Amino acid sequence: MLTVGRFAPSPTGPLHFGSLVAAIASYLAARQVGGKWLLRIEDLDKPREQAGAADSIIQTLQAFGFEWDAEILYQSQRLAAYHEALAHLKPHTYPCYCSRKDIQQHGHMGEYGLIYPGTCRNRQQTPSTQQHSIRLRTHDKPVCFTDAVRGEYCQQLESELGDFVILRADGFFAYQLAVVVDDEFQGVNQIVRGADLLDNTPRQLYLQQLLAFRQPVYAHVPLVLNAQGQKLSKQNLAPAITAEHRIRTLLAAMRFLGQTCPTTNSFATLTEFWDWAIANWDMSKVPRIHAQAFTDDDIAT
């Protein structure tokens, strides 16, 4: 079966080093086995979107030599597909009228955040114009998978997370639903991404089961931390990567991923780097940890 991987950034800011690490890992995992690699722009969260960020991300990926095998998919153009999935899930959903304050008052904190207390789960469903989200009813049977980096991982959704939102009260579809629908639509069967999404995976597996979708293979690579121990992210104002010293930056990302690398001057062109990287990628060398630190000095080495 042809391997199909993907990279799916959100246009909330320019591409930073942590995103580059995830992009490289997903790209090489697909390319090494002769697979396809797709680019998807997850532009559903309009309030957080930064003007021009999508184009900036695309241009940066091109500058670093990434090549994708189909037209770029934009989630903002896929709303009909999400509505169709929502209709299919209707027997397993219910409207939730709880505010964030309500949930904070009646819920309790778990390992993965605030657990929804089920306030609206058994509420009589009568037509209402009151603003509400749509939640998916969960159960406590363990949802498990074997991650290619981290090994076996399980969650009991109801007790550890609670029923979760698939359509937000502001009318935007939740990430969990959109990503599952689009992976199925694009035929994605290999998902390599950052470890911050590891605990999202059981929710996505549960949705795949309810929608009778195929289950991809997953691998979650370590997050990049800054000098303060924070995850590199747009929210933490992680600096954008630039096209200067591209091979040096790519090699730094490879070393971060546990790969044994030659020196920068071993490669005269980006093509030479990618040919080497595809031939020598080894997922078994990726550190089995959630996160590790990285500084600008690591690029200079």
Contacts in CASP RR format, 6 or more apart in sequence:
PFRMAT RR
TARGET T0000
AUTHOR 0000-0000-0000
METHOD contacts of the structure
MODEL  1
MLTVGRFAPSPTGPLHFGSLVAAIASYLAARQVGGKWLLRIEDLDKPREQ
AGAADSIIQTLQAFGFEWDAEILYQSQRLAAYHEALAHLKPHTYPCYCSR
KDIQQHGHMGEYGLIYPGTCRNRQQTPSTQQHSIRLRTHDKPVCFTDAVR
GEYCQQLESELGDFVILRADGFFAYQLAVVVDDEFQGVNQIVRGADLLDN
TPRQLYLQQLLAFRQPVYAHVPLVLNAQGQKLSKQNLAPAITAEHRIRTL
LAAMRFLGQTCPTTNSFATLTEFWDWAIANWDMSKVPRIHAQAFTDDDIA
T
1 189 0 8 1.000
2 34 0 8 1.000
2 35 0 8 1.000
2 36 0 8 1.000
3 29 0 8 1.000
3 30 0 8 1.000
3 33 0 8 1.000
3 34 0 8 1.000
3 35 0 8 1.000
3 36 0 8 1.000
3 189 0 8 1.000
3 190 0 8 1.000
4 30 0 8 1.000
4 35 0 8 1.000
4 36 0 8 1.000
4 37 0 8 1.000
4 38 0 8 1.000
4 186 0 8 1.000
4 187 0 8 1.000
4 188 0 8 1.000
4 189 0 8 1.000
4 190 0 8 1.000
5 26 0 8 1.000
5 29 0 8 1.000
5 30 0 8 1.000
5 35 0 8 1.000
5 36 0 8 1.000
5 37 0 8 1.000
5 38 0 8 1.000
5 188 0 8 1.000
5 189 0 8 1.000
5 190 0 8 1.000
5 191 0 8 1.000
5 192 0 8 1.000
6 26 0 8 1.000
6 37 0 8 1.000
6 38 0 8 1.000
6 39 0 8 1.000
6 40 0 8 1.000
6 183 0 8 1.000
6 186 0 8 1.000
6 188 0 8 1.000
6 191 0 8 1.000
7 22 0 8 1.000
7 23 0 8 1.000
7 26 0 8 1.000
7 27 0 8 1.000
7 37 0 8 1.000
7 38 0 8 1.000
7 39 0 8 1.000
7 40 0 8 1.000
7 61 0 8 1.000
7 66 0 8 1.000
8 39 0 8 1.000
8 40 0 8 1.000
8 41 0 8 1.000
8 42 0 8 1.000
8 179 0 8 1.000
8 182 0 8 1.000
8 193 0 8 1.000
9 15 0 8 1.000
9 19 0 8 1.000
9 23 0 8 1.000
9 41 0 8 1.000
9 42 0 8 1.000
9 57 0 8 1.000
10 41 0 8 1.000
10 42 0 8 1.000
10 43 0 8 1.000
10 45 0 8 1.000
10 48 0 8 1.000
10 49 0 8 1.000
11 41 0 8 1.000
11 42 0 8 1.000
11 43 0 8 1.000
11 49 0 8 1.000
11 50 0 8 1.000
11 52 0 8 1.000
11 53 0 8 1.000
11 54 0 8 1.000
11 57 0 8 1.000
12 45 0 8 1.000
12 48 0 8 1.000
12 49 0 8 1.000
12 50 0 8 1.000
12 53 0 8 1.000
12 234 0 8 1.000
12 235 0 8 1.000
13 50 0 8 1.000
13 53 0 8 1.000
13 56 0 8 1.000
13 57 0 8 1.000
13 234 0 8 1.000
13 240 0 8 1.000
14 53 0 8 1.000
14 56 0 8 1.000
14 57 0 8 1.000
14 60 0 8 1.000
14 234 0 8 1.000
14 240 0 8 1.000
14 241 0 8 1.000
15 23 0 8 1.000
15 56 0 8 1.000
15 57 0 8 1.000
15 60 0 8 1.000
15 61 0 8 1.000
15 240 0 8 1.000
15 241 0 8 1.000
16 232 0 8 1.000
16 233 0 8 1.000
16 234 0 8 1.000
16 238 0 8 1.000
16 239 0 8 1.000
16 240 0 8 1.000
16 241 0 8 1.000
17 224 0 8 1.000
17 232 0 8 1.000
17 238 0 8 1.000
17 239 0 8 1.000
17 241 0 8 1.000
17 249 0 8 1.000
17 252 0 8 1.000
17 253 0 8 1.000
17 294 0 8 1.000
17 299 0 8 1.000
18 223 0 8 1.000
18 224 0 8 1.000
18 232 0 8 1.000
18 238 0 8 1.000
18 253 0 8 1.000
18 294 0 8 1.000
19 57 0 8 1.000
20 64 0 8 1.000
20 241 0 8 1.000
20 249 0 8 1.000
20 250 0 8 1.000
20 253 0 8 1.000
21 194 0 8 1.000
21 221 0 8 1.000
21 222 0 8 1.000
21 224 0 8 1.000
21 253 0 8 1.000
21 256 0 8 1.000
21 257 0 8 1.000
22 192 0 8 1.000
22 193 0 8 1.000
22 194 0 8 1.000
22 221 0 8 1.000
23 61 0 8 1.000
23 66 0 8 1.000
24 250 0 8 1.000
24 253 0 8 1.000
24 254 0 8 1.000
24 257 0 8 1.000
24 277 0 8 1.000
25 192 0 8 1.000
25 219 0 8 1.000
25 221 0 8 1.000
25 257 0 8 1.000
25 286 0 8 1.000
26 37 0 8 1.000
26 190 0 8 1.000
26 191 0 8 1.000
26 192 0 8 1.000
26 193 0 8 1.000
27 37 0 8 1.000
27 66 0 8 1.000
28 277 0 8 1.000
28 278 0 8 1.000
28 281 0 8 1.000
29 190 0 8 1.000
29 192 0 8 1.000
29 219 0 8 1.000
29 281 0 8 1.000
29 283 0 8 1.000
30 36 0 8 1.000
30 37 0 8 1.000
30 190 0 8 1.000
30 192 0 8 1.000
31 37 0 8 1.000
31 278 0 8 1.000
31 281 0 8 1.000
32 278 0 8 1.000
32 279 0 8 1.000
32 281 0 8 1.000
36 69 0 8 1.000
36 70 0 8 1.000
37 66 0 8 1.000
37 67 0 8 1.000
37 68 0 8 1.000
37 69 0 8 1.000
38 68 0 8 1.000
38 69 0 8 1.000
38 70 0 8 1.000
38 73 0 8 1.000
38 186 0 8 1.000
38 188 0 8 1.000
39 58 0 8 1.000
39 61 0 8 1.000
39 66 0 8 1.000
39 68 0 8 1.000
39 72 0 8 1.000
39 73 0 8 1.000
40 72 0 8 1.000
40 73 0 8 1.000
40 74 0 8 1.000
40 75 0 8 1.000
40 182 0 8 1.000
40 186 0 8 1.000
41 54 0 8 1.000
41 57 0 8 1.000
41 58 0 8 1.000
41 72 0 8 1.000
41 73 0 8 1.000
41 74 0 8 1.000
41 75 0 8 1.000
42 75 0 8 1.000
42 175 0 8 1.000
42 178 0 8 1.000
42 179 0 8 1.000
43 49 0 8 1.000
43 54 0 8 1.000
43 74 0 8 1.000
43 75 0 8 1.000
43 76 0 8 1.000
44 75 0 8 1.000
44 76 0 8 1.000
44 172 0 8 1.000
44 173 0 8 1.000
44 175 0 8 1.000
44 178 0 8 1.000
45 172 0 8 1.000
45 175 0 8 1.000
46 76 0 8 1.000
46 172 0 8 1.000
47 170 0 8 1.000
50 234 0 8 1.000
54 74 0 8 1.000
56 240 0 8 1.000
58 72 0 8 1.000
60 240 0 8 1.000
60 241 0 8 1.000
60 243 0 8 1.000
63 243 0 8 1.000
63 246 0 8 1.000
64 243 0 8 1.000
64 246 0 8 1.000
64 249 0 8 1.000
64 250 0 8 1.000
64 270 0 8 1.000
65 270 0 8 1.000
65 274 0 8 1.000
70 186 0 8 1.000
73 182 0 8 1.000
73 186 0 8 1.000
75 178 0 8 1.000
75 182 0 8 1.000
78 178 0 8 1.000
78 181 0 8 1.000
78 182 0 8 1.000
78 185 0 8 1.000
79 173 0 8 1.000
81 181 0 8 1.000
81 182 0 8 1.000
81 185 0 8 1.000
82 173 0 8 1.000
82 177 0 8 1.000
82 178 0 8 1.000
82 181 0 8 1.000
85 177 0 8 1.000
85 180 0 8 1.000
85 181 0 8 1.000
85 211 0 8 1.000
86 93 0 8 1.000
86 134 0 8 1.000
86 166 0 8 1.000
86 167 0 8 1.000
86 173 0 8 1.000
86 177 0 8 1.000
88 210 0 8 1.000
88 211 0 8 1.000
89 136 0 8 1.000
89 166 0 8 1.000
89 207 0 8 1.000
89 210 0 8 1.000
89 211 0 8 1.000
92 136 0 8 1.000
92 137 0 8 1.000
92 210 0 8 1.000
93 134 0 8 1.000
93 135 0 8 1.000
93 136 0 8 1.000
93 137 0 8 1.000
93 166 0 8 1.000
94 120 0 8 1.000
94 121 0 8 1.000
94 123 0 8 1.000
94 125 0 8 1.000
94 134 0 8 1.000
94 135 0 8 1.000
94 137 0 8 1.000
94 163 0 8 1.000
95 120 0 8 1.000
95 125 0 8 1.000
95 128 0 8 1.000
95 132 0 8 1.000
95 133 0 8 1.000
95 134 0 8 1.000
95 135 0 8 1.000
96 116 0 8 1.000
96 119 0 8 1.000
96 120 0 8 1.000
96 132 0 8 1.000
96 133 0 8 1.000
96 134 0 8 1.000
96 135 0 8 1.000
96 163 0 8 1.000
96 165 0 8 1.000
96 169 0 8 1.000
97 120 0 8 1.000
97 123 0 8 1.000
97 128 0 8 1.000
97 130 0 8 1.000
97 131 0 8 1.000
97 132 0 8 1.000
98 116 0 8 1.000
98 119 0 8 1.000
98 120 0 8 1.000
102 119 0 8 1.000
103 114 0 8 1.000
103 116 0 8 1.000
103 117 0 8 1.000
103 119 0 8 1.000
104 114 0 8 1.000
106 117 0 8 1.000
106 119 0 8 1.000
107 114 0 8 1.000
107 115 0 8 1.000
107 116 0 8 1.000
107 117 0 8 1.000
108 114 0 8 1.000
108 115 0 8 1.000
108 117 0 8 1.000
109 115 0 8 1.000
110 160 0 8 1.000
111 160 0 8 1.000
112 155 0 8 1.000
112 160 0 8 1.000
112 161 0 8 1.000
112 199 0 8 1.000
113 161 0 8 1.000
115 159 0 8 1.000
115 160 0 8 1.000
115 161 0 8 1.000
115 162 0 8 1.000
116 135 0 8 1.000
116 161 0 8 1.000
116 162 0 8 1.000
116 163 0 8 1.000
116 164 0 8 1.000
118 162 0 8 1.000
118 163 0 8 1.000
120 135 0 8 1.000
121 135 0 8 1.000
121 137 0 8 1.000
121 163 0 8 1.000
131 169 0 8 1.000
132 169 0 8 1.000
133 165 0 8 1.000
133 167 0 8 1.000
133 168 0 8 1.000
133 169 0 8 1.000
134 165 0 8 1.000
134 166 0 8 1.000
134 167 0 8 1.000
135 163 0 8 1.000
135 164 0 8 1.000
135 165 0 8 1.000
135 166 0 8 1.000
136 163 0 8 1.000
136 164 0 8 1.000
136 165 0 8 1.000
136 166 0 8 1.000
136 206 0 8 1.000
136 207 0 8 1.000
136 210 0 8 1.000
137 163 0 8 1.000
138 157 0 8 1.000
138 158 0 8 1.000
138 161 0 8 1.000
138 162 0 8 1.000
138 163 0 8 1.000
138 164 0 8 1.000
138 206 0 8 1.000
139 157 0 8 1.000
139 158 0 8 1.000
140 156 0 8 1.000
140 157 0 8 1.000
140 158 0 8 1.000
140 159 0 8 1.000
141 156 0 8 1.000
142 154 0 8 1.000
142 155 0 8 1.000
142 156 0 8 1.000
143 154 0 8 1.000
143 155 0 8 1.000
143 156 0 8 1.000
143 157 0 8 1.000
143 202 0 8 1.000
143 203 0 8 1.000
143 205 0 8 1.000
143 206 0 8 1.000
144 152 0 8 1.000
144 153 0 8 1.000
144 154 0 8 1.000
144 202 0 8 1.000
145 152 0 8 1.000
145 153 0 8 1.000
145 201 0 8 1.000
145 202 0 8 1.000
145 205 0 8 1.000
145 215 0 8 1.000
145 218 0 8 1.000
146 152 0 8 1.000
146 153 0 8 1.000
147 153 0 8 1.000
147 198 0 8 1.000
147 201 0 8 1.000
147 218 0 8 1.000
147 219 0 8 1.000
147 220 0 8 1.000
148 192 0 8 1.000
148 217 0 8 1.000
148 218 0 8 1.000
148 219 0 8 1.000
148 283 0 8 1.000
149 219 0 8 1.000
149 220 0 8 1.000
149 221 0 8 1.000
149 283 0 8 1.000
149 286 0 8 1.000
149 288 0 8 1.000
150 195 0 8 1.000
150 198 0 8 1.000
150 220 0 8 1.000
150 288 0 8 1.000
151 288 0 8 1.000
153 198 0 8 1.000
153 201 0 8 1.000
153 202 0 8 1.000
154 202 0 8 1.000
155 161 0 8 1.000
155 199 0 8 1.000
155 202 0 8 1.000
155 203 0 8 1.000
157 164 0 8 1.000
157 202 0 8 1.000
157 203 0 8 1.000
157 206 0 8 1.000
161 203 0 8 1.000
164 174 0 8 1.000
164 176 0 8 1.000
164 203 0 8 1.000
165 174 0 8 1.000
165 176 0 8 1.000
166 173 0 8 1.000
166 174 0 8 1.000
166 176 0 8 1.000
166 177 0 8 1.000
166 207 0 8 1.000
167 173 0 8 1.000
167 174 0 8 1.000
167 177 0 8 1.000
168 174 0 8 1.000
175 200 0 8 1.000
176 200 0 8 1.000
176 203 0 8 1.000
176 204 0 8 1.000
176 207 0 8 1.000
177 207 0 8 1.000
179 204 0 8 1.000
180 204 0 8 1.000
180 207 0 8 1.000
180 208 0 8 1.000
180 211 0 8 1.000
180 213 0 8 1.000
181 211 0 8 1.000
182 188 0 8 1.000
183 191 0 8 1.000
183 213 0 8 1.000
183 216 0 8 1.000
184 208 0 8 1.000
184 211 0 8 1.000
184 213 0 8 1.000
184 214 0 8 1.000
187 214 0 8 1.000
188 216 0 8 1.000
189 214 0 8 1.000
189 216 0 8 1.000
189 217 0 8 1.000
190 216 0 8 1.000
190 217 0 8 1.000
190 219 0 8 1.000
191 216 0 8 1.000
191 217 0 8 1.000
191 218 0 8 1.000
191 219 0 8 1.000
192 218 0 8 1.000
192 219 0 8 1.000
192 220 0 8 1.000
192 221 0 8 1.000
193 218 0 8 1.000
193 219 0 8 1.000
193 220 0 8 1.000
193 221 0 8 1.000
194 220 0 8 1.000
194 221 0 8 1.000
194 222 0 8 1.000
194 223 0 8 1.000
195 220 0 8 1.000
195 221 0 8 1.000
195 222 0 8 1.000
195 223 0 8 1.000
195 289 0 8 1.000
195 290 0 8 1.000
195 291 0 8 1.000
196 223 0 8 1.000
196 231 0 8 1.000
197 220 0 8 1.000
198 220 0 8 1.000
198 290 0 8 1.000
201 218 0 8 1.000
201 220 0 8 1.000
205 215 0 8 1.000
207 213 0 8 1.000
208 214 0 8 1.000
208 215 0 8 1.000
219 283 0 8 1.000
219 286 0 8 1.000
221 257 0 8 1.000
221 286 0 8 1.000
222 256 0 8 1.000
222 257 0 8 1.000
222 286 0 8 1.000
222 287 0 8 1.000
222 289 0 8 1.000
222 290 0 8 1.000
222 291 0 8 1.000
222 292 0 8 1.000
223 231 0 8 1.000
223 232 0 8 1.000
223 290 0 8 1.000
223 291 0 8 1.000
223 292 0 8 1.000
224 231 0 8 1.000
224 232 0 8 1.000
224 256 0 8 1.000
224 291 0 8 1.000
224 292 0 8 1.000
224 293 0 8 1.000
224 294 0 8 1.000
225 231 0 8 1.000
225 232 0 8 1.000
225 291 0 8 1.000
225 292 0 8 1.000
225 293 0 8 1.000
225 294 0 8 1.000
226 232 0 8 1.000
226 236 0 8 1.000
226 238 0 8 1.000
226 293 0 8 1.000
226 294 0 8 1.000
226 295 0 8 1.000
227 293 0 8 1.000
227 295 0 8 1.000
229 293 0 8 1.000
230 236 0 8 1.000
231 291 0 8 1.000
232 238 0 8 1.000
232 294 0 8 1.000
241 249 0 8 1.000
245 299 0 8 1.000
246 270 0 8 1.000
247 264 0 8 1.000
247 267 0 8 1.000
247 270 0 8 1.000
247 273 0 8 1.000
248 264 0 8 1.000
248 299 0 8 1.000
248 300 0 8 1.000
249 299 0 8 1.000
250 273 0 8 1.000
250 277 0 8 1.000
251 261 0 8 1.000
251 262 0 8 1.000
251 264 0 8 1.000
251 273 0 8 1.000
252 294 0 8 1.000
252 298 0 8 1.000
252 299 0 8 1.000
252 301 0 8 1.000
254 261 0 8 1.000
254 277 0 8 1.000
255 261 0 8 1.000
255 298 0 8 1.000
255 301 0 8 1.000
256 292 0 8 1.000
256 294 0 8 1.000
256 298 0 8 1.000
257 285 0 8 1.000
257 286 0 8 1.000
257 287 0 8 1.000
258 285 0 8 1.000
258 286 0 8 1.000
258 287 0 8 1.000
259 277 0 8 1.000
259 280 0 8 1.000
259 281 0 8 1.000
259 282 0 8 1.000
259 285 0 8 1.000
260 280 0 8 1.000
260 285 0 8 1.000
262 276 0 8 1.000
266 276 0 8 1.000
267 273 0 8 1.000
267 276 0 8 1.000
END
